Amino acid sequence: MTAPSFELPSPNPASAPMDLIFIEGFRGQTVIGIHDSELHHPQPLCIDLHAGLPRAHACRSDRIADTIDYGVVRERLVGLMQHHGVQLLEALAERIATMLLVDFGAAWVRVRIIKPRKFDDVEAVGVMIERRRSEADERGPAGAVGGAQILQWMGAGTVPGERT
C-alpha cells in the first residue's frame, strides 16, 4: 500500500496563469516529533512541494535564472533535514514554505510532509500547507524566524536569501 496521493487544483483559478515547479517524493531522515521515542533517532520523512510562479520568464528565455532551480531547492531541503530545530511537521512545513516564498520568489506554495509507517496500522501521517507570497511578506524579509535561527542556518551553510 502506498501513501494516498492528492490531485492538485490550480493555485487560484481566477488569477493569472501559474507555472508550477515541483519536487515529489524527496526522502530524508531527521529528528522531529514530540514523543520521547522520536527525539533521539532520525526518522524518515517524505516531502512533496509545489511552487508557483506567474508565467515564469524561463518559458521564453530558456534560462535557469528566470525560474526556481529545483536542484538548489533540493540542496536546501537536505540542509533543513540536518538543522531545522523544530518539533512539529507543521513548523517544518512552514519553514519550507517561507524558504520558497521569500528566498526563491514563489508566489504560491504547497508543502506536504509525510511520516511513513509512523504507526503499525497506518500507512502514513503528515501535514499539508499552502501559502501565498502576501502571507510571507507580512512575516518580514526573513520569514517567521529570529536571529538565532538565521545564525543556525548560516552555520549549516543554508543562509536565507542566498542562491548558489
VMD Tcl script that builds the backbone (N, CA, C; Angstrom):
set m [mol new atoms 492]
animate dup $m
set s [atomselect $m all]
$s set {name element resname resid chain x y z} {
  {N N MET 1 A 0.842 -1.180 0.000}
  {CA C MET 1 A 0.000 0.000 0.000}
  {C C MET 1 A 0.883 1.238 0.000}
  {N N THR 2 A 0.515 2.226 -0.759}
  {CA C THR 2 A 1.284 3.473 -0.819}
  {C C THR 2 A 0.482 4.597 -0.196}
  {N N ALA 3 A 1.184 5.663 0.159}
  {CA C ALA 3 A 0.512 6.824 0.735}
  {C C ALA 3 A -0.446 7.406 -0.291}
  {N N PRO 4 A -1.604 7.902 0.157}
  {CA C PRO 4 A -2.569 8.453 -0.785}
  {C C PRO 4 A -2.014 9.672 -1.499}
  {N N SER 5 A -2.370 9.803 -2.753}
  {CA C SER 5 A -1.951 10.994 -3.486}
  {C C SER 5 A -3.136 11.936 -3.586}
  {N N PHE 6 A -2.844 13.199 -3.746}
  {CA C PHE 6 A -3.879 14.213 -3.803}
  {C C PHE 6 A -3.780 14.944 -5.121}
  {N N GLU 7 A -4.901 15.092 -5.783}
  {CA C GLU 7 A -4.936 15.880 -7.018}
  {C C GLU 7 A -4.689 17.332 -6.664}
  {N N LEU 8 A -3.900 17.999 -7.471}
  {CA C LEU 8 A -3.555 19.385 -7.204}
  {C C LEU 8 A -4.432 20.314 -8.020}
  {N N PRO 9 A -5.349 21.003 -7.374}
  {CA C PRO 9 A -6.122 22.002 -8.105}
  {C C PRO 9 A -5.235 23.198 -8.411}
  {N N SER 10 A -5.685 24.015 -9.339}
  {CA C SER 10 A -4.955 25.234 -9.672}
  {C C SER 10 A -4.833 26.094 -8.424}
  {N N PRO 11 A -3.670 26.728 -8.191}
  {CA C PRO 11 A -3.488 27.556 -7.003}
  {C C PRO 11 A -4.554 28.626 -6.830}
  {N N ASN 12 A -4.988 29.245 -7.900}
  {CA C ASN 12 A -6.051 30.231 -7.825}
  {C C ASN 12 A -6.603 30.400 -9.238}
  {N N PRO 13 A -7.686 29.701 -9.563}
  {CA C PRO 13 A -8.196 29.729 -10.934}
  {C C PRO 13 A -8.505 31.119 -11.467}
  {N N ALA 14 A -8.798 32.080 -10.595}
  {CA C ALA 14 A -9.145 33.421 -11.047}
  {C C ALA 14 A -7.912 34.272 -11.321}
  {N N SER 15 A -6.741 33.797 -10.921}
  {CA C SER 15 A -5.529 34.606 -11.093}
  {C C SER 15 A -4.876 34.335 -12.445}
  {N N ALA 16 A -3.783 35.016 -12.678}
  {CA C ALA 16 A -3.020 34.846 -13.917}
  {C C ALA 16 A -2.500 33.418 -14.000}
  {N N PRO 17 A -2.181 32.946 -15.195}
  {CA C PRO 17 A -1.640 31.590 -15.338}
  {C C PRO 17 A -0.409 31.395 -14.447}
  {N N MET 18 A -0.289 30.205 -13.889}
  {CA C MET 18 A 0.774 29.904 -12.943}
  {C C MET 18 A 1.582 28.724 -13.467}
  {N N ASP 19 A 2.906 28.868 -13.473}
  {CA C ASP 19 A 3.799 27.758 -13.789}
  {C C ASP 19 A 4.212 27.127 -12.469}
  {N N LEU 20 A 4.124 25.805 -12.371}
  {CA C LEU 20 A 4.446 25.109 -11.131}
  {C C LEU 20 A 5.754 24.354 -11.267}
  {N N ILE 21 A 6.637 24.561 -10.332}
  {CA C ILE 21 A 7.874 23.811 -10.212}
  {C C ILE 21 A 7.648 22.901 -9.011}
  {N N PHE 22 A 8.001 21.617 -9.134}
  {CA C PHE 22 A 7.707 20.728 -8.019}
  {C C PHE 22 A 8.817 19.720 -7.782}
  {N N ILE 23 A 8.841 19.251 -6.551}
  {CA C ILE 23 A 9.660 18.124 -6.125}
  {C C ILE 23 A 8.695 17.181 -5.439}
  {N N GLU 24 A 8.636 15.956 -5.898}
  {CA C GLU 24 A 7.768 14.958 -5.268}
  {C C GLU 24 A 8.612 13.790 -4.791}
  {N N GLY 25 A 8.302 13.331 -3.595}
  {CA C GLY 25 A 8.950 12.145 -3.066}
  {C C GLY 25 A 10.358 12.369 -2.537}
  {N N PHE 26 A 10.710 13.615 -2.161}
  {CA C PHE 26 A 12.006 13.830 -1.518}
  {C C PHE 26 A 12.011 13.018 -0.234}
  {N N ARG 27 A 13.038 12.232 -0.047}
  {CA C ARG 27 A 13.139 11.406 1.152}
  {C C ARG 27 A 14.350 11.841 1.955}
  {N N GLY 28 A 14.124 12.029 3.232}
  {CA C GLY 28 A 15.203 12.415 4.129}
  {C C GLY 28 A 14.986 11.814 5.502}
  {N N GLN 29 A 15.991 11.891 6.297}
  {CA C GLN 29 A 15.935 11.417 7.685}
  {C C GLN 29 A 16.207 12.619 8.575}
  {N N THR 30 A 15.419 12.758 9.646}
  {CA C THR 30 A 15.627 13.855 10.577}
  {C C THR 30 A 15.051 13.501 11.932}
  {N N VAL 31 A 15.491 14.222 12.943}
  {CA C VAL 31 A 14.927 14.088 14.278}
  {C C VAL 31 A 13.816 15.126 14.381}
  {N N ILE 32 A 12.593 14.643 14.555}
  {CA C ILE 32 A 11.445 15.548 14.663}
  {C C ILE 32 A 10.333 14.811 15.391}
  {N N GLY 33 A 9.592 15.512 16.209}
  {CA C GLY 33 A 8.472 14.908 16.916}
  {C C GLY 33 A 8.349 15.447 18.317}
  {N N ILE 34 A 7.331 14.956 19.010}
  {CA C ILE 34 A 7.074 15.411 20.374}
  {C C ILE 34 A 7.209 14.282 21.396}
  {N N HIS 35 A 7.222 13.048 20.942}
  {CA C HIS 35 A 7.324 11.909 21.851}
  {C C HIS 35 A 8.789 11.543 22.074}
  {N N ASP 36 A 9.100 11.064 23.262}
  {CA C ASP 36 A 10.471 10.723 23.611}
  {C C ASP 36 A 11.096 9.775 22.583}
  {N N SER 37 A 10.304 8.852 22.076}
  {CA C SER 37 A 10.831 7.877 21.106}
  {C C SER 37 A 11.252 8.528 19.792}
  {N N GLU 38 A 10.792 9.754 19.518}
  {CA C GLU 38 A 11.108 10.450 18.268}
  {C C GLU 38 A 12.297 11.402 18.400}
  {N N LEU 39 A 12.716 11.694 19.605}
  {CA C LEU 39 A 13.665 12.783 19.826}
  {C C LEU 39 A 15.127 12.357 19.905}
  {N N HIS 40 A 15.404 11.070 19.695}
  {CA C HIS 40 A 16.774 10.595 19.845}
  {C C HIS 40 A 17.352 9.961 18.591}
  {N N HIS 41 A 16.500 9.611 17.644}
  {CA C HIS 41 A 16.976 8.952 16.430}
  {C C HIS 41 A 16.268 9.548 15.213}
  {N N PRO 42 A 16.998 9.716 14.133}
  {CA C PRO 42 A 16.352 10.210 12.908}
  {C C PRO 42 A 15.271 9.251 12.436}
  {N N GLN 43 A 14.251 9.814 11.849}
  {CA C GLN 43 A 13.174 9.011 11.270}
  {C C GLN 43 A 12.923 9.490 9.850}
  {N N PRO 44 A 12.359 8.634 9.026}
  {CA C PRO 44 A 12.162 9.021 7.625}
  {C C PRO 44 A 11.013 10.020 7.453}
  {N N LEU 45 A 11.216 10.952 6.522}
  {CA C LEU 45 A 10.169 11.863 6.084}
  {C C LEU 45 A 10.131 11.826 4.565}
  {N N CYS 46 A 8.969 12.052 4.017}
  {CA C CYS 46 A 8.805 12.210 2.575}
  {C C CYS 46 A 8.168 13.583 2.365}
  {N N ILE 47 A 8.777 14.380 1.481}
  {CA C ILE 47 A 8.310 15.747 1.262}
  {C C ILE 47 A 7.955 15.940 -0.200}
  {N N ASP 48 A 6.778 16.501 -0.430}
  {CA C ASP 48 A 6.356 16.952 -1.754}
  {C C ASP 48 A 6.174 18.457 -1.658}
  {N N LEU 49 A 6.664 19.163 -2.668}
  {CA C LEU 49 A 6.422 20.599 -2.679}
  {C C LEU 49 A 6.124 21.062 -4.093}
  {N N HIS 50 A 5.284 22.068 -4.153}
  {CA C HIS 50 A 4.910 22.712 -5.413}
  {C C HIS 50 A 5.044 24.204 -5.195}
  {N N ALA 51 A 5.745 24.860 -6.111}
  {CA C ALA 51 A 5.949 26.300 -6.024}
  {C C ALA 51 A 5.482 26.925 -7.324}
  {N N GLY 52 A 4.603 27.907 -7.226}
  {CA C GLY 52 A 4.053 28.548 -8.409}
  {C C GLY 52 A 4.674 29.895 -8.687}
  {N N LEU 53 A 4.937 30.116 -9.962}
  {CA C LEU 53 A 5.407 31.401 -10.457}
  {C C LEU 53 A 4.440 31.860 -11.540}
  {N N PRO 54 A 3.957 33.095 -11.475}
  {CA C PRO 54 A 3.105 33.574 -12.561}
  {C C PRO 54 A 3.921 33.655 -13.856}
  {N N ARG 55 A 3.581 32.834 -14.802}
  {CA C ARG 55 A 4.252 32.825 -16.113}
  {C C ARG 55 A 5.757 33.033 -16.003}
  {N N ALA 56 A 6.444 31.996 -15.583}
  {CA C ALA 56 A 7.897 32.083 -15.423}
  {C C ALA 56 A 8.544 32.548 -16.724}
  {N N HIS 57 A 9.444 33.499 -16.607}
  {CA C HIS 57 A 10.131 34.031 -17.784}
  {C C HIS 57 A 10.989 32.961 -18.461}
  {N N ALA 58 A 11.302 31.896 -17.748}
  {CA C ALA 58 A 12.138 30.836 -18.313}
  {C C ALA 58 A 11.481 30.169 -19.513}
  {N N CYS 59 A 10.168 30.235 -19.608}
  {CA C CYS 59 A 9.476 29.646 -20.762}
  {C C CYS 59 A 9.927 30.308 -22.065}
  {N N ARG 60 A 10.238 31.600 -21.991}
  {CA C ARG 60 A 10.700 32.325 -23.173}
  {C C ARG 60 A 12.222 32.422 -23.244}
  {N N SER 61 A 12.856 32.633 -22.097}
  {CA C SER 61 A 14.302 32.886 -22.097}
  {C C SER 61 A 15.148 31.616 -22.136}
  {N N ASP 62 A 14.586 30.507 -21.627}
  {CA C ASP 62 A 15.318 29.247 -21.536}
  {C C ASP 62 A 16.536 29.380 -20.618}
  {N N ARG 63 A 16.403 30.233 -19.558}
  {CA C ARG 63 A 17.485 30.452 -18.600}
  {C C ARG 63 A 17.026 30.060 -17.204}
  {N N ILE 64 A 17.861 29.284 -16.513}
  {CA C ILE 64 A 17.516 28.833 -15.164}
  {C C ILE 64 A 17.369 30.011 -14.198}
  {N N ALA 65 A 18.051 31.098 -14.444}
  {CA C ALA 65 A 17.956 32.268 -13.573}
  {C C ALA 65 A 16.556 32.883 -13.587}
  {N N ASP 66 A 15.733 32.524 -14.570}
  {CA C ASP 66 A 14.390 33.087 -14.688}
  {C C ASP 66 A 13.307 32.183 -14.089}
  {N N THR 67 A 13.714 31.210 -13.296}
  {CA C THR 67 A 12.746 30.318 -12.666}
  {C C THR 67 A 13.314 29.854 -11.331}
  {N N ILE 68 A 12.696 28.870 -10.722}
  {CA C ILE 68 A 13.190 28.284 -9.477}
  {C C ILE 68 A 14.000 27.047 -9.839}
  {N N ASP 69 A 15.238 27.017 -9.409}
  {CA C ASP 69 A 16.127 25.888 -9.669}
  {C C ASP 69 A 15.828 24.796 -8.646}
  {N N TYR 70 A 15.138 23.740 -9.070}
  {CA C TYR 70 A 14.763 22.698 -8.115}
  {C C TYR 70 A 15.970 21.949 -7.577}
  {N N GLY 71 A 17.103 21.998 -8.265}
  {CA C GLY 71 A 18.333 21.416 -7.721}
  {C C GLY 71 A 18.800 22.166 -6.485}
  {N N VAL 72 A 18.709 23.489 -6.520}
  {CA C VAL 72 A 19.089 24.306 -5.365}
  {C C VAL 72 A 18.065 24.114 -4.245}
  {N N VAL 73 A 16.781 24.020 -4.592}
  {CA C VAL 73 A 15.756 23.770 -3.576}
  {C C VAL 73 A 16.042 22.438 -2.878}
  {N N ARG 74 A 16.388 21.420 -3.642}
  {CA C ARG 74 A 16.704 20.111 -3.074}
  {C C ARG 74 A 17.885 20.222 -2.100}
  {N N GLU 75 A 18.921 20.954 -2.477}
  {CA C GLU 75 A 20.067 21.146 -1.582}
  {C C GLU 75 A 19.642 21.807 -0.282}
  {N N ARG 76 A 18.758 22.786 -0.382}
  {CA C ARG 76 A 18.279 23.477 0.825}
  {C C ARG 76 A 17.449 22.541 1.699}
  {N N LEU 77 A 16.669 21.637 1.067}
  {CA C LEU 77 A 15.911 20.648 1.840}
  {C C LEU 77 A 16.856 19.730 2.606}
  {N N VAL 78 A 17.923 19.301 1.952}
  {CA C VAL 78 A 18.910 18.452 2.618}
  {C C VAL 78 A 19.465 19.175 3.851}
  {N N GLY 79 A 19.786 20.459 3.718}
  {CA C GLY 79 A 20.275 21.240 4.844}
  {C C GLY 79 A 19.248 21.375 5.957}
  {N N LEU 80 A 18.000 21.599 5.580}
  {CA C LEU 80 A 16.946 21.712 6.595}
  {C C LEU 80 A 16.757 20.409 7.363}
  {N N MET 81 A 16.920 19.278 6.717}
  {CA C MET 81 A 16.781 17.997 7.408}
  {C C MET 81 A 17.812 17.882 8.533}
  {N N GLN 82 A 18.952 18.512 8.356}
  {CA C GLN 82 A 20.019 18.456 9.358}
  {C C GLN 82 A 19.851 19.496 10.466}
  {N N HIS 83 A 19.273 20.666 10.143}
  {CA C HIS 83 A 19.364 21.802 11.060}
  {C C HIS 83 A 18.060 22.572 11.253}
  {N N HIS 84 A 16.905 21.961 11.137}
  {CA C HIS 84 A 15.655 22.727 11.232}
  {C C HIS 84 A 15.328 23.171 12.637}
  {N N GLY 85 A 15.623 22.407 13.653}
  {CA C GLY 85 A 15.416 22.826 15.037}
  {C C GLY 85 A 13.972 22.934 15.481}
  {N N VAL 86 A 13.040 22.234 14.827}
  {CA C VAL 86 A 11.633 22.279 15.228}
  {C C VAL 86 A 11.159 20.885 15.617}
  {N N GLN 87 A 10.019 20.831 16.283}
  {CA C GLN 87 A 9.466 19.558 16.716}
  {C C GLN 87 A 8.289 19.094 15.867}
  {N N LEU 88 A 7.509 20.028 15.350}
  {CA C LEU 88 A 6.278 19.670 14.650}
  {C C LEU 88 A 6.462 19.696 13.140}
  {N N LEU 89 A 5.778 18.778 12.454}
  {CA C LEU 89 A 5.785 18.781 10.991}
  {C C LEU 89 A 5.233 20.091 10.456}
  {N N GLU 90 A 4.248 20.656 11.146}
  {CA C GLU 90 A 3.672 21.932 10.727}
  {C C GLU 90 A 4.728 23.026 10.687}
  {N N ALA 91 A 5.571 23.065 11.708}
  {CA C ALA 91 A 6.621 24.086 11.769}
  {C C ALA 91 A 7.667 23.868 10.677}
  {N N LEU 92 A 8.012 22.616 10.404}
  {CA C LEU 92 A 8.953 22.329 9.327}
  {C C LEU 92 A 8.349 22.702 7.979}
  {N N ALA 93 A 7.078 22.389 7.770}
  {CA C ALA 93 A 6.404 22.758 6.521}
  {C C ALA 93 A 6.386 24.277 6.355}
  {N N GLU 94 A 6.176 25.000 7.436}
  {CA C GLU 94 A 6.181 26.472 7.381}
  {C C GLU 94 A 7.560 26.995 6.998}
  {N N ARG 95 A 8.613 26.397 7.537}
  {CA C ARG 95 A 9.979 26.806 7.180}
  {C C ARG 95 A 10.230 26.594 5.687}
  {N N ILE 96 A 9.783 25.458 5.178}
  {CA C ILE 96 A 9.982 25.157 3.755}
  {C C ILE 96 A 9.185 26.135 2.900}
  {N N ALA 97 A 7.934 26.381 3.279}
  {CA C ALA 97 A 7.093 27.315 2.524}
  {C C ALA 97 A 7.708 28.713 2.512}
  {N N THR 98 A 8.180 29.176 3.669}
  {CA C THR 98 A 8.794 30.502 3.751}
  {C C THR 98 A 10.046 30.573 2.892}
  {N N MET 99 A 10.845 29.518 2.911}
  {CA C MET 99 A 12.047 29.481 2.078}
  {C C MET 99 A 11.677 29.654 0.605}
  {N N LEU 100 A 10.664 28.941 0.152}
  {CA C LEU 100 A 10.269 29.016 -1.253}
  {C C LEU 100 A 9.705 30.388 -1.616}
  {N N LEU 101 A 8.904 30.965 -0.735}
  {CA C LEU 101 A 8.290 32.259 -0.997}
  {C C LEU 101 A 9.297 33.399 -0.925}
  {N N VAL 102 A 10.101 33.418 0.117}
  {CA C VAL 102 A 11.000 34.540 0.357}
  {C C VAL 102 A 12.305 34.394 -0.422}
  {N N ASP 103 A 12.940 33.236 -0.310}
  {CA C ASP 103 A 14.269 33.064 -0.890}
  {C C ASP 103 A 14.246 32.746 -2.379}
  {N N PHE 104 A 13.175 32.104 -2.847}
  {CA C PHE 104 A 13.116 31.698 -4.250}
  {C C PHE 104 A 12.069 32.460 -5.057}
  {N N GLY 105 A 11.319 33.344 -4.413}
  {CA C GLY 105 A 10.396 34.210 -5.117}
  {C C GLY 105 A 9.120 33.561 -5.617}
  {N N ALA 106 A 8.735 32.425 -5.052}
  {CA C ALA 106 A 7.472 31.791 -5.454}
  {C C ALA 106 A 6.303 32.677 -5.056}
  {N N ALA 107 A 5.237 32.636 -5.820}
  {CA C ALA 107 A 4.025 33.390 -5.494}
  {C C ALA 107 A 3.065 32.551 -4.651}
  {N N TRP 108 A 3.151 31.240 -4.806}
  {CA C TRP 108 A 2.259 30.297 -4.124}
  {C C TRP 108 A 3.032 29.017 -3.892}
  {N N VAL 109 A 2.811 28.368 -2.738}
  {CA C VAL 109 A 3.444 27.081 -2.474}
  {C C VAL 109 A 2.478 26.135 -1.779}
  {N N ARG 110 A 2.711 24.874 -2.012}
  {CA C ARG 110 A 2.047 23.805 -1.260}
  {C C ARG 110 A 3.148 22.862 -0.807}
  {N N VAL 111 A 3.185 22.585 0.495}
  {CA C VAL 111 A 4.182 21.695 1.072}
  {C C VAL 111 A 3.452 20.574 1.794}
  {N N ARG 112 A 3.845 19.352 1.490}
  {CA C ARG 112 A 3.260 18.162 2.112}
  {C C ARG 112 A 4.402 17.359 2.722}
  {N N ILE 113 A 4.298 17.059 4.013}
  {CA C ILE 113 A 5.316 16.270 4.703}
  {C C ILE 113 A 4.645 15.039 5.304}
  {N N ILE 114 A 5.239 13.893 5.047}
  {CA C ILE 114 A 4.688 12.617 5.487}
  {C C ILE 114 A 5.698 11.885 6.357}
  {N N LYS 115 A 5.197 11.325 7.458}
  {CA C LYS 115 A 5.948 10.338 8.230}
  {C C LYS 115 A 5.380 8.975 7.826}
  {N N PRO 116 A 6.103 8.237 6.991}
  {CA C PRO 116 A 5.567 6.938 6.575}
  {C C PRO 116 A 5.652 5.922 7.713}
  {N N ARG 117 A 4.625 5.102 7.813}
  {CA C ARG 117 A 4.574 3.996 8.774}
  {C C ARG 117 A 4.858 4.427 10.208}
  {N N LYS 118 A 4.380 5.599 10.584}
  {CA C LYS 118 A 4.554 6.101 11.951}
  {C C LYS 118 A 3.916 5.134 12.944}
  {N N PHE 119 A 2.780 4.592 12.562}
  {CA C PHE 119 A 2.085 3.604 13.374}
  {C C PHE 119 A 1.945 2.323 12.556}
  {N N ASP 120 A 1.925 1.197 13.225}
  {CA C ASP 120 A 1.845 -0.092 12.531}
  {C C ASP 120 A 0.580 -0.249 11.700}
  {N N ASP 121 A -0.503 0.381 12.122}
  {CA C ASP 121 A -1.779 0.198 11.424}
  {C C ASP 121 A -2.159 1.385 10.540}
  {N N VAL 122 A -1.197 2.283 10.266}
  {CA C VAL 122 A -1.449 3.462 9.440}
  {C C VAL 122 A -0.336 3.566 8.399}
  {N N GLU 123 A -0.709 3.761 7.152}
  {CA C GLU 123 A 0.278 3.887 6.079}
  {C C GLU 123 A 1.151 5.125 6.248}
  {N N ALA 124 A 0.523 6.254 6.583}
  {CA C ALA 124 A 1.283 7.495 6.721}
  {C C ALA 124 A 0.477 8.513 7.512}
  {N N VAL 125 A 1.201 9.419 8.173}
  {CA C VAL 125 A 0.604 10.597 8.803}
  {C C VAL 125 A 1.378 11.805 8.294}
  {N N GLY 126 A 0.778 12.964 8.375}
  {CA C GLY 126 A 1.518 14.126 7.913}
  {C C GLY 126 A 0.692 15.384 7.892}
  {N N VAL 127 A 1.255 16.397 7.242}
  {CA C VAL 127 A 0.603 17.696 7.114}
  {C C VAL 127 A 0.768 18.205 5.689}
  {N N MET 128 A -0.137 19.074 5.298}
  {CA C MET 128 A -0.026 19.773 4.025}
  {C C MET 128 A -0.465 21.209 4.272}
  {N N ILE 129 A 0.369 22.157 3.827}
  {CA C ILE 129 A 0.026 23.567 3.984}
  {C C ILE 129 A 0.139 24.257 2.634}
  {N N GLU 130 A -0.594 25.340 2.478}
  {CA C GLU 130 A -0.494 26.228 1.309}
  {C C GLU 130 A -0.244 27.635 1.814}
  {N N ARG 131 A 0.617 28.331 1.117}
  {CA C ARG 131 A 0.888 29.722 1.461}
  {C C ARG 131 A 1.015 30.535 0.185}
  {N N ARG 132 A 0.759 31.827 0.292}
  {CA C ARG 132 A 0.928 32.772 -0.813}
  {C C ARG 132 A 1.956 33.821 -0.410}
  {N N ARG 133 A 2.556 34.457 -1.387}
  {CA C ARG 133 A 3.616 35.426 -1.120}
  {C C ARG 133 A 3.152 36.525 -0.167}
  {N N SER 134 A 1.942 37.027 -0.291}
  {CA C SER 134 A 1.492 38.110 0.580}
  {C C SER 134 A 1.574 37.700 2.044}
  {N N GLU 135 A 1.342 36.412 2.344}
  {CA C GLU 135 A 1.470 35.929 3.719}
  {C C GLU 135 A 2.925 35.972 4.161}
  {N N ALA 136 A 3.849 35.618 3.284}
  {CA C ALA 136 A 5.276 35.649 3.619}
  {C C ALA 136 A 5.740 37.092 3.805}
  {N N ASP 137 A 5.218 38.008 2.997}
  {CA C ASP 137 A 5.601 39.412 3.102}
  {C C ASP 137 A 5.233 39.978 4.468}
  {N N GLU 138 A 4.110 39.524 5.044}
  {CA C GLU 138 A 3.677 40.005 6.345}
  {C C GLU 138 A 4.618 39.568 7.454}
  {N N ARG 139 A 5.369 38.490 7.228}
  {CA C ARG 139 A 6.298 37.994 8.240}
  {C C ARG 139 A 7.642 38.681 8.154}
  {N N GLY 140 A 7.852 39.483 7.150}
  {CA C GLY 140 A 9.122 40.202 7.032}
  {C C GLY 140 A 10.084 39.492 6.098}
  {N N PRO 141 A 11.221 40.114 5.826}
  {CA C PRO 141 A 12.144 39.601 4.822}
  {C C PRO 141 A 12.765 38.263 5.161}
  {N N ALA 142 A 12.878 37.904 6.423}
  {CA C ALA 142 A 13.470 36.614 6.771}
  {C C ALA 142 A 12.397 35.597 7.137}
  {N N GLY 143 A 11.132 35.884 6.887}
  {CA C GLY 143 A 10.068 34.964 7.251}
  {C C GLY 143 A 9.823 35.015 8.749}
  {N N ALA 144 A 9.277 33.945 9.276}
  {CA C ALA 144 A 8.910 33.905 10.688}
  {C C ALA 144 A 10.034 33.333 11.547}
  {N N VAL 145 A 11.260 33.752 11.305}
  {CA C VAL 145 A 12.381 33.226 12.066}
  {C C VAL 145 A 13.135 34.367 12.712}
  {N N GLY 146 A 13.781 34.073 13.808}
  {CA C GLY 146 A 14.549 35.078 14.508}
  {C C GLY 146 A 16.023 34.985 14.190}
  {N N GLY 147 A 16.799 35.880 14.812}
  {CA C GLY 147 A 18.229 35.936 14.571}
  {C C GLY 147 A 18.951 34.639 14.905}
  {N N ALA 148 A 18.541 33.955 15.981}
  {CA C ALA 148 A 19.195 32.696 16.357}
  {C C ALA 148 A 19.028 31.646 15.260}
  {N N GLN 149 A 17.835 31.590 14.661}
  {CA C GLN 149 A 17.615 30.619 13.592}
  {C C GLN 149 A 18.452 30.961 12.368}
  {N N ILE 150 A 18.557 32.231 12.050}
  {CA C ILE 150 A 19.366 32.642 10.905}
  {C C ILE 150 A 20.830 32.278 11.140}
  {N N LEU 151 A 21.331 32.488 12.352}
  {CA C LEU 151 A 22.704 32.102 12.658}
  {C C LEU 151 A 22.893 30.594 12.538}
  {N N GLN 152 A 21.902 29.827 12.969}
  {CA C GLN 152 A 21.981 28.366 12.834}
  {C C GLN 152 A 22.032 27.979 11.363}
  {N N TRP 153 A 21.202 28.608 10.527}
  {CA C TRP 153 A 21.222 28.310 9.095}
  {C C TRP 153 A 22.566 28.695 8.483}
  {N N MET 154 A 23.102 29.845 8.907}
  {CA C MET 154 A 24.391 30.275 8.365}
  {C C MET 154 A 25.471 29.255 8.699}
  {N N GLY 155 A 25.479 28.765 9.936}
  {CA C GLY 155 A 26.458 27.762 10.331}
  {C C GLY 155 A 26.307 26.464 9.564}
  {N N ALA 156 A 25.088 26.189 9.111}
  {CA C ALA 156 A 24.834 24.968 8.353}
  {C C ALA 156 A 25.036 25.185 6.859}
  {N N GLY 157 A 25.348 26.426 6.461}
  {CA C GLY 157 A 25.554 26.691 5.043}
  {C C GLY 157 A 24.261 26.886 4.270}
  {N N THR 158 A 23.132 27.137 4.954}
  {CA C THR 158 A 21.850 27.333 4.293}
  {C C THR 158 A 21.327 28.725 4.621}
  {N N VAL 159 A 22.011 29.729 4.174}
  {CA C VAL 159 A 21.693 31.119 4.504}
  {C C VAL 159 A 20.434 31.552 3.764}
  {N N PRO 160 A 19.412 32.056 4.480}
  {CA C PRO 160 A 18.210 32.543 3.799}
  {C C PRO 160 A 18.553 33.658 2.821}
  {N N GLY 161 A 17.948 33.617 1.662}
  {CA C GLY 161 A 18.143 34.647 0.657}
  {C C GLY 161 A 19.343 34.407 -0.231}
  {N N GLU 162 A 20.179 33.449 0.119}
  {CA C GLU 162 A 21.378 33.181 -0.685}
  {C C GLU 162 A 21.067 32.138 -1.741}
  {N N ARG 163 A 21.469 32.399 -2.940}
  {CA C ARG 163 A 21.302 31.433 -4.034}
  {C C ARG 163 A 22.673 30.975 -4.454}
  {N N THR 164 A 22.791 29.661 -4.616}
  {CA C THR 164 A 24.077 29.121 -5.065}
  {C C THR 164 A 24.034 28.749 -6.511}
}
mol reanalyze $m
mol bondsrecalc $m
mol representation Tube
mol addrep $m
